[in-house]
Amino acid sequence: MTGQKFKSMEKEVQTWLEDINQAIEEIESFLPTKRNFFEFQKDLKSKRAIERNIEIIGEAVNRILKVNNEISITNARKIVDTRNRISHGYSTISDDIIWTIVTRDLKKLHKEIIQLISED
């Protein structure tokens, strides 16, 4: 691979990492302050915005893995699968699943992404 092409790929990966970071920060801003599941369930706009950002995260992870599968992102395959499920099997996604992702898994992913961004 030429040096120029490698640098271009590195730049793309960095852009996708930044996209993931931004999507996570947006999700955090959409969540109810008290992390109340029932408030979340009632807020259709925020639920849809969170789902969209999870799709963005999944697509960015998918692109990163296609370009450089040596980049370590915990549960990368699950993240991509969740994106696909939201996009194509939207009727099978429950509020419980989304809530679990954003309250349990997102913080760890955010730390990993920030670490990967800072390695550049």
VOLUM-638402 format. One record per atom (N, C-alpha, C): residue in three letters; x, y, z. Coordinates in steps of 0.02 Angstrom, whole numbers, plus 50000, padded with zeros to 5 digits. Layout:
// residues N
ALAXYZ ...
//
This chain:
// residues 120
MET500424994150000 MET500005000050000 MET500455006250000 THR500285010949959 THR500685017049955 THR500585021150018 GLY501085025350033 GLY501045029650091 GLY500455034350089 GLN500305037050030 GLN499745041650022 GLN499075038250036 LYS499005032150010 LYS498375028450020 LYS498295026750094 PHE498845024750127 PHE498825023050198 PHE498615029150239 LYS498905034950224 LYS498725041150260 LYS497995042850250 SER497745041750189 SER497045043050175 SER496595038550216 MET496785032150222 MET496395027450262 MET496415029450336 GLU497005031550360 GLU497065033750429 GLU496605039650442 LYS496585044250395 LYS496155050150402 LYS495415048150404 GLU495225043350361 GLU494535040950361 GLU494355037750429 VAL494805033550454 VAL494685030350519 VAL494615035550574 GLN495035040550573 GLN495005045950623 GLN494325049550618 THR494095050750557 THR493445054050547 THR492885049750575 TRP492915043250563 TRP492385038750588 TRP492415038250664 LEU493005038350693 LEU493065038350766 LEU492755044750795 GLU492885050250762 GLU492585056650784 GLU491825056450777 ASP491575053250723 ASP490855052450714 ASP490545048450772 ILE490885043150791 ILE490645039050847 ILE490635043150911 ASN491175046750923 ASN491215050950982 ASN490645056050984 GLN490515059250929 GLN489985064250926 GLN489295060950937 ALA489195055150907 ALA488555051650916 ALA488445049750989 ILE488965047451022 ILE488905045651093 ILE488735051851134 GLU489075057351120 GLU488935063551157 GLU488215065951145 GLU487975065251084 GLU487275067051070 GLU486795062551108 ILE486935056051108 ILE486505051451146 ILE486465053551218 GLU487035055051248 GLU487055057151318 GLU486625063351328 SER486625067951280 SER486235074051288 SER485485072851281 PHE485295067351248 PHE484585065851238 PHE484285061851297 LEU484705058851337 LEU484465054751392 LEU484175059051448 PRO483655056651481 PRO483395060451538 PRO483935061051592 THR483945066751625 THR484465068051675 THR484475062951731 LYS483905060751751 LYS483865055951806 LYS483925048751782 ARG484065047751719 ARG484125041051689 ARG483505036851706 ASN482935039751693 ASN482305036451707 ASN482035033051645 PHE481985026451648 PHE481765022551590 PHE481075024551566 PHE480625025951612 PHE479935027651592 PHE479895034551559 GLU480315039151580 GLU480365045651545 GLU480625044451474 PHE481125040351469 PHE481425038651404 PHE480885035651359 GLN480505030951384 GLN479985027651344 GLN479465032451317 LYS479315037551356 LYS478785042351335 LYS479035047551285 ASP479695048351280 ASP479985053651238 ASP480165050951169 LEU479685050751125 LEU479775047751058 LEU480335051151019 LYS480375057751021 LYS480895061250983 LYS481595059151007 SER481685058951071 SER482345056951097 SER482505049651082 LYS482005045351087 LYS482115038251071 LYS482345037550999 ARG482005040950953 ARG482195040550882 ARG482885043550870 ALA483035049050904 ALA483695052150896 ALA484245047550922 ILE484115044250977 ILE484595039551005 ILE484695033550958 GLU484145030850932 GLU484185025350885 GLU484595027350824 ARG484475033350799 ARG484855035750740 ARG485595036150755 ASN485765038550814 ASN486465039050833 ASN486785032250842 ILE486405027350866 ILE486655020550871 ILE486785017750801 GLU486355019450754 GLU486475017450684 GLU487125020550658 ILE487235026850672 ILE487845030250651 ILE488455026850681 ILE488415025250745 ILE488975021850779 ILE489115015150744 GLY488585011350732 GLY488665004750701 GLY488955005250631 GLU488725010050593 GLU488995010850525 GLU489725013050526 ALA489895017550572 ALA490595019750577 ALA491045013950598 VAL490825009950646 VAL491215004050667 VAL491304999250609 ASN490774998050572 ASN490804993650514 ASN491324996150463 ARG491315002550450 ARG491795005450402 ARG492515004850428 ILE492605006050492 ILE493275005550522 ILE493534998450514 LEU493114993550530 LEU493324986550526 LEU493494984450455 LYS493134987150407 LYS493284985550337 LYS493954988250315 VAL494144993950342 VAL494774997250323 VAL495354994650364 ASN495224993350429 ASN495764991150473 ASN495474986650528 ASN495474980150516 ASN495164975650565 ASN495614974350626 GLU496174977650628 GLU496614976950687 GLU496434981950741 ILE496014986750726 ILE495794991550776 ILE495324987850823 SER495474988250887 SER495094984450937 SER494534988750967 ILE493924986750953 ILE493334989950982 ILE492924984251013 THR492834984551078 THR492464979351113 THR491754978651083 ASN491564972451072 ASN490894970951046 ASN490754974050978 ALA491274974950938 ALA491194978150873 ALA490664974650830 ARG490684968150829 ARG490184964450788 ARG489474965450814 LYS489394965650880 LYS488734966850909 LYS488484973950893 ILE488954978550892 ILE488774985550876 ILE488504985950805 VAL488864982750758 VAL488654982750688 VAL487984979050681 ASP487924973350715 ASP487304969550712 ASP486704973650739 THR486824977350792 THR486284981550819 THR486084986950769 ARG486574989850736 ARG486434994850684 ARG485994991750630 ASN486174985750609 ASN485794982350556 ASN485094980750580 ARG485034978750642 ARG484384977050669 ARG483934983250673 ILE484204988850694 ILE483814995050696 ILE483604997050626 SER484064996550579 SER483934998750510 SER483454994150473 HIS483534987650481 HIS483174982950440 HIS482644978950478 GLY482734978250543 GLY482254974450582 GLY481974978650639 TYR481834984850622 TYR481644989850673 TYR481084987450719 SER480654983250694 SER480084981050735 SER480314976150790 THR480924973650785 THR481174968950836 THR481594972350889 ILE481674978850885 ILE482054982650935 ILE481584985250988 SER481724983551050 SER481294985851105 SER481634991751140 ASP481224995451176 ASP481495000951216 ASP481994998251267 ASP481854992251293 ASP482304989151342 ASP483004988151314 ILE483044985851252 ILE483694984651221 ILE484074991151213 ILE483744996251186 ILE484075002751177 ILE484295005551244 TRP483855005251293 TRP484005007851360 TRP484625004251389 THR484644997751383 THR485214993951408 THR485864996051374 ILE485834996951309 ILE486424999051272 ILE486675005751297 VAL486225010551302 VAL486455017351319 VAL486625018251393 THR486345014151437 THR486505015051507 THR487045010251531 ARG487165004851495 ARG487664999951518 ARG488284999851474 ASP488195000051408 ASP488744998751362 ASP489085005051334 LEU488725010451331 LEU488975016351296 LEU489575019551330 LYS489585019651395 LYS490135022851432 LYS490805019451416 LYS490805012851415 LYS491415009151400 LYS491645010551328 LEU491165010451281 LEU491325011951211 LEU491615018951206 HIS491325023751241 HIS491555030651237 HIS492295031051260 LYS492455027651315 LYS493145027651339 LYS493625024751286 GLU493415019351255 GLU493835016151203 GLU493945020851144 ILE493405024151123 ILE493455028551065 ILE493905034551080 ILE493815037351139 ILE494245043051158 ILE494975040851159 GLN495115034851184 GLN495795032151184 GLN496065031351113 LEU495645028551069 LEU495865027650999 LEU495995034350965 ILE495565039250978 ILE495665045950949 ILE496315048950973 SER496465048151037 SER497065051251065 SER497715047751043 GLU497655041651017 GLU498245038050993 GLU498505040750927 ASP498105044750893 ASP498295047450828 ASP498885051950832 
//
